[in-house]
Amino acid sequence: MKLAIAGGTGLTGAHLTARAAARGHDVVVLSRSTGVELLSGAGLAGRLDGVDAVIDATNVTTSKPDVSVSFFAGVTKSLLTAERLAKVPHHLALTIVGADAAPDGYYAGKLVQERLIANGPTPWTLLRTTQFHEFAAMLFHRGRAGMHVAPHGRVQPIAVAEVAEHLLDLSEGEPAGRTPDLAGPREEDLLAMVRAYAHAIGSRGLVAAMDPRGAYGHALRSGALLPGREALLGRQTFAQWLDALPDA
Ligand SMILES: NC(=O)c1ccc[n+]([C@@H]2O[C@H](COP(=O)([O-])OP(=O)(O)OC[C@H]3O[C@@H](n4cnc5c(N)ncnc54)[C@H](OP(=O)(O)O)[C@@H]3O)[C@@H](O)[C@H]2O)c1
């Protein structure tokens, strides 16, 4: 198969790219560092010729709803337009379990992305997953000058490697619409995860609790970001992920 991986240089995208190549697929990476600006569509012409499926793993780091909406809407529209012209038969994207519970920040863009895909011209598959184990590392490294903060929150984190394998399985099948959610094997407290990560990498600084207000804070505390009973569960626990860190 020929797969195009949008955001193929990012955290999820790099796993997708390496694992797709290991499965014997022909891979085209679409990102600014490979000459494709997906907000404007510049550099996209011709890149989707002969592609069997596009997997969108692009991302923007923001908590502002307008920034998130303009990013995910812009990228999705560019991809869907190029897919229509190149007659690509399958568009896949990755979104987040419980996104509807906190539509006032980053998740606003994920919901717009889902809507555009569901109403778009390309047959599609959407996978919602929970937070990745790496989310703890991302929150920790946002801290500056030894000041680290993280919220308490009910999450069920998943290994990004398992997310990538599952997305590739889906890309090898027929477009399936909204597929069962994918989550990690057990519930964790987000603040405890960030503190365990800090300990694992030898940081002696304090990670203070700072709970976000608004719908996102409520969603984290209430369990709205946890998977339902019908979700598929991955295998690697957060503790196993920590043990496997190269700097642990
Ligand atoms: N992190 C989590 O816990 C989590 C959980 C569930 C779902 N997700 C979803 O997983 C997806 C991937 O997230 P991630 O954390 O793996 O992403 P990431 O590491 O932040 O990577 C983002 C990718 O997007 C590319 N990109 C950004 N702006 C671009 C632009 N204007 N044009 C072209 N490429 C652009 C980047 O490459 P260049 O910089 O080279 O352009 C990079 O390859 C997101 O949709 C996210 O919502 C994440």
The ligand as an SDF file (V2000), in Angstrom:
LIG
                    3D

 48 52  0  0  0  0  0  0  0  0999 V2000
   -0.6430   13.6330   22.8070 N   0  0  0  0  0  0  0  0  0  0  0  0
   -1.7250   12.9970   23.2610 C   0  0  0  0  0  0  0  0  0  0  0  0
   -1.8170   12.6500   24.4580 O   0  0  0  0  0  0  0  0  0  0  0  0
   -2.8530   12.6570   22.2910 C   0  0  0  0  0  0  0  0  0  0  0  0
   -3.8990   11.8380   22.7100 C   0  0  0  0  0  0  0  0  0  0  0  0
   -4.9030   11.5020   21.8010 C   0  0  0  0  0  0  0  0  0  0  0  0
   -4.8510   12.0060   20.4970 C   0  0  0  0  0  0  0  0  0  0  0  0
   -3.8270   12.8370   20.1320 N   0  0  0  0  0  0  0  0  0  0  0  0
   -3.8270   13.3610   18.7580 C   0  0  0  0  0  0  0  0  0  0  0  0
   -2.7190   12.8180   18.0670 O   0  0  0  0  0  0  0  0  0  0  0  0
   -2.3800   13.6820   16.9770 C   0  0  0  0  0  0  0  0  0  0  0  0
   -0.8610   13.8110   16.8860 C   0  0  0  0  0  0  0  0  0  0  0  0
   -0.3600   14.4050   18.0640 O   0  0  0  0  0  0  0  0  0  0  0  0
    1.2110   14.3580   18.3880 P   0  0  0  0  0  0  0  0  0  0  0  0
    1.3430   14.7930   19.8100 O   0  0  0  0  0  0  0  0  0  0  0  0
    1.7610   13.0650   17.9400 O   0  0  0  0  0  0  0  0  0  0  0  0
    1.7410   15.5100   17.4110 O   0  0  0  0  0  0  0  0  0  0  0  0
    3.1550   16.3060   17.4500 P   0  0  0  0  0  0  0  0  0  0  0  0
    4.2190   15.4570   18.0420 O   0  0  0  0  0  0  0  0  0  0  0  0
    2.9020   17.6610   18.0300 O   0  0  0  0  0  0  0  0  0  0  0  0
    3.4790   16.4580   15.8900 O   0  0  0  0  0  0  0  0  0  0  0  0
    2.7770   17.3590   15.0830 C   0  0  0  0  0  0  0  0  0  0  0  0
    3.1090   17.0920   13.6300 C   0  0  0  0  0  0  0  0  0  0  0  0
    2.3360   18.0010   12.8330 O   0  0  0  0  0  0  0  0  0  0  0  0
    3.2040   18.6070   11.8640 C   0  0  0  0  0  0  0  0  0  0  0  0
    2.6930   19.9500   11.5640 N   0  0  0  0  0  0  0  0  0  0  0  0
    2.3670   20.9350   12.4490 C   0  0  0  0  0  0  0  0  0  0  0  0
    1.9310   22.0310   11.8100 N   0  0  0  0  0  0  0  0  0  0  0  0
    1.9650   21.7290   10.4790 C   0  0  0  0  0  0  0  0  0  0  0  0
    1.6360   22.4490    9.3030 C   0  0  0  0  0  0  0  0  0  0  0  0
    1.1660   23.7150    9.3540 N   0  0  0  0  0  0  0  0  0  0  0  0
    1.8050   21.8560    8.1020 N   0  0  0  0  0  0  0  0  0  0  0  0
    2.2880   20.5820    8.0300 C   0  0  0  0  0  0  0  0  0  0  0  0
    2.6010   19.8400    9.1030 N   0  0  0  0  0  0  0  0  0  0  0  0
    2.4480   20.4060   10.3260 C   0  0  0  0  0  0  0  0  0  0  0  0
    4.5750   18.6300   12.5360 C   0  0  0  0  0  0  0  0  0  0  0  0
    5.6480   18.6140   11.6040 O   0  0  0  0  0  0  0  0  0  0  0  0
    6.4640   19.9350   11.1470 P   0  0  0  0  0  0  0  0  0  0  0  0
    6.7700   20.7020   12.3910 O   0  0  0  0  0  0  0  0  0  0  0  0
    7.6360   19.3910   10.3970 O   0  0  0  0  0  0  0  0  0  0  0  0
    5.5180   20.6740   10.2440 O   0  0  0  0  0  0  0  0  0  0  0  0
    4.5700   17.2830   13.2580 C   0  0  0  0  0  0  0  0  0  0  0  0
    4.9580   16.2570   12.3630 O   0  0  0  0  0  0  0  0  0  0  0  0
   -3.0990   15.0260   17.2550 C   0  0  0  0  0  0  0  0  0  0  0  0
   -4.1780   15.1450   16.3550 O   0  0  0  0  0  0  0  0  0  0  0  0
   -3.6310   14.8690   18.6640 C   0  0  0  0  0  0  0  0  0  0  0  0
   -4.8580   15.5400   18.8710 O   0  0  0  0  0  0  0  0  0  0  0  0
   -2.8210   13.1560   20.9810 C   0  0  0  0  0  0  0  0  0  0  0  0
  1  2  1  0
  2  3  2  0
  2  4  1  0
  4  5  1  0
  4 48  2  0
  5  6  2  0
  6  7  1  0
  7  8  2  0
  8  9  1  0
  8 48  1  0
  9 10  1  0
  9 46  1  0
 10 11  1  0
 11 12  1  0
 11 44  1  0
 12 13  1  0
 13 14  1  0
 14 15  2  0
 14 16  1  0
 14 17  1  0
 17 18  1  0
 18 19  2  0
 18 20  1  0
 18 21  1  0
 21 22  1  0
 22 23  1  0
 23 24  1  0
 23 42  1  0
 24 25  1  0
 25 26  1  0
 25 36  1  0
 26 27  1  0
 26 35  1  0
 27 28  2  0
 28 29  1  0
 29 30  1  0
 29 35  2  0
 30 31  1  0
 30 32  2  0
 32 33  1  0
 33 34  2  0
 34 35  1  0
 36 37  1  0
 36 42  1  0
 37 38  1  0
 38 39  2  0
 38 40  1  0
 38 41  1  0
 42 43  1  0
 44 45  1  0
 44 46  1  0
 46 47  1  0
M  CHG  2   8   1  16  -1
M  END
$$$$
